[in-house]
Amino acid sequence: MNKTGKVWAGLLLLLTGSLTAPAQPGQAQPATPAVQWVETAPGVWKGSVGKPEAYDLLTASGAQPNTAALDRLGKTAFPLAPETIAARIVGGRTYLRFPLERGEQLYGFGLNFQSVHQRGKVLQLHMDHYANRDNGRTHAPTPFYVSSQGYGVFVNTARYVTVYSGTAVRRDSRHPAESKDRNTDKTWSARPYSDAVEMLVPAEGVEIYVFAGPKPMDVVRRYNLFNGGGCLPPRWGLGFTQRVHRLYTAEQVKQEAAEFETRGYPLDFIGLEPGWQSKSYPCTFEWDKTRFPDPAGFVKDLLKKDVRVNLWTNPYVSPDASMFPKIAPLSGSHTVWTGLVPDLTLPEAQAVYWEQFEKDHLAIGVSGYKIDEVDGNDVWLWPDVATFPSGLSAEQMRQTYGLLVQRQSADLFRKRNTRTYGLVRASNGGGSSFPYVIYNDNYSHQDFITGLINSGFIGTLWTPEVRTSKSGEEWLRRFQSVCFSPMAMINAWSEGTKPWSFAEVADPVREVARLRMRMLPYWYTEFARYHYDGIPPFRAVNLEDGFNEKPESRTVVASLNDNPYQEAVSQEIRDQYMAGEYLLVAPMFAGQTSRKVILPKGRWYDFYTGRFAGEGEVITVTPGLEKIPVFVKDGALIPLMPPMLHAPKAGQKVDLEIRHYGEKPGEYRLYDDDGETFDYEKGRFSWRTLRAERTRDGRWRGSISPAEKGKPNTVGSVTWTFMTP
Ligand code: GAL
């Protein structure tokens, strides 16, 4: 640091939170004091700048680190040169700066739908309904990014954060951009190299966290574990779900469930849209007695058929709701669709509000919610000039309302020692452990897949829900994707499309829905790994080993163009993703008959046939309409159960077919617990080791470790299939 720098550092230490003098013309920008870092958990450092606000994303979510799991990831050094991180407070706002190397790529910065690479963008991370632009306004505007260099940064604030992710070029840059003459120099660029990620937080201080790698996947795992680990849904949550017309009566809902059964389509929970409530938009949260004269009997009847009930709602309270008089003084200054916005940071408001949910819904066996409209859309939501009785600003409320409703509704189920799994339209940093999946109304199949890829970087779950389709082909293609996602859901209530509506694809639709069910043991184990190890079940191929920004080519090549694999992986990949430890999914979109798939290093096999598909290369596949291309890693073990129409109940034993793929021996830990309660938190779970190895005479042999005494064990008989000829 030079002399001027020292003076500035001293000044800034004294001036925390107040205005610093502007630099004189011709004088370089002042250097800034280094942020003091404290390792709060293994591989996670906290830096505090100025006076961080008491209310932030971690306060709102209540996330508690899983320190034991973080410990298991091991000790590691601070992943950045501390002097390259700068922070200062000017004019009541916090300026943050992090370094950016030339070859570095950035991922995350919220739930984006059209891009995976986030370098070179200006974003305002602002809770909003996604409006077809990756500009930071989205359903989870999470201020967290992961670098391809193997570290991550989380800004723990409930404010709108402005991000310059490698766009701005400073005069005092350590890597000054070279000035070129546009008239004559062909290498001139309008986007000169920027060596920093800069962020602006509208508050006089903020808490920041740095997560270590060494690999980007380790960063993501640390981030999730720091937030308590990913959610572990009930088994039934990973089955199949359908939403019914908003004006359906109890009888019609029951008939619909029965039709699934008779036609042989799986169904684990059924979602009721607004008309179950006596009034909605704003909501009463009370049953409409004309359509549902006996709600308790209705829920019970469906439960007898192994079908659970999920209720749509938005949070805004109707003047006709019985809670209205009590919640009114505890609500914000503005209404949303003429409904009250309860200040859910106030314990009194929480008590009044959720009591209704507990009494009218949970007590009669409702299994979960779809919590709509918590993301915003400027003209609908409360404006930024709104005030709340807690004194929190409208901005803080907007950034965190999705977290609050998830946390508080999930707590209701937890109090009953019952797991839930539902839908929400807004989340944010700190929300990894909430049992909610984000959805939206945009309906681009391609963008939905990119959303799925991006959700894995930021500790959220996303469903590429199926609503409507112009053709049987599109219906099937969308259906295939949703069956390889965190929630296999049809939300075609307004159009009335049923899984079997397009007769020409009714069979393959049923087949893929049943495949979803067959794969439950795999999905469930992969969610357990999300919970215990922080590994997102659905994620970008960029997080895979052997798949990185600068792959070494297998052959010596003169240029990128001579190596299509190397070329392919250095580009942005927004249409293929990993589903759990072993599967690479490459969805097909309507109109496509073939597509390219980039296979990471190592040998990959076709999921359906077990045949070799390729190795660290770009392949072209022509799968036919009935199949979604899925590729399996060498040595993979995929546990399957019979194609049941409902997920197994607590303690129910199921037979397993374990498939082995490829030439390598395989080992996989299969997770088990009751699938419904929180008893796993008291140690009531087990992991059993599956192994496939060759015997001396060259034949494959599979084994499963014995069930532990006194531990949950739902494995019935086991058969092995060695898929690769
Ligand atoms: C929308 C929501 C839809 C549906 C609808 C009900 O806002 O995104 O999925 O639930 O409300 O009115």
Boltz pocket constraint, residues with backbone or C-beta under 6 A from the ligand:
constraints:
  - pocket:
      binder: B
      contacts: [[A, 273], [A, 274], [A, 312], [A, 372], [A, 373], [A, 440], [A, 441], [A, 491]]
      max_distance: 6.0
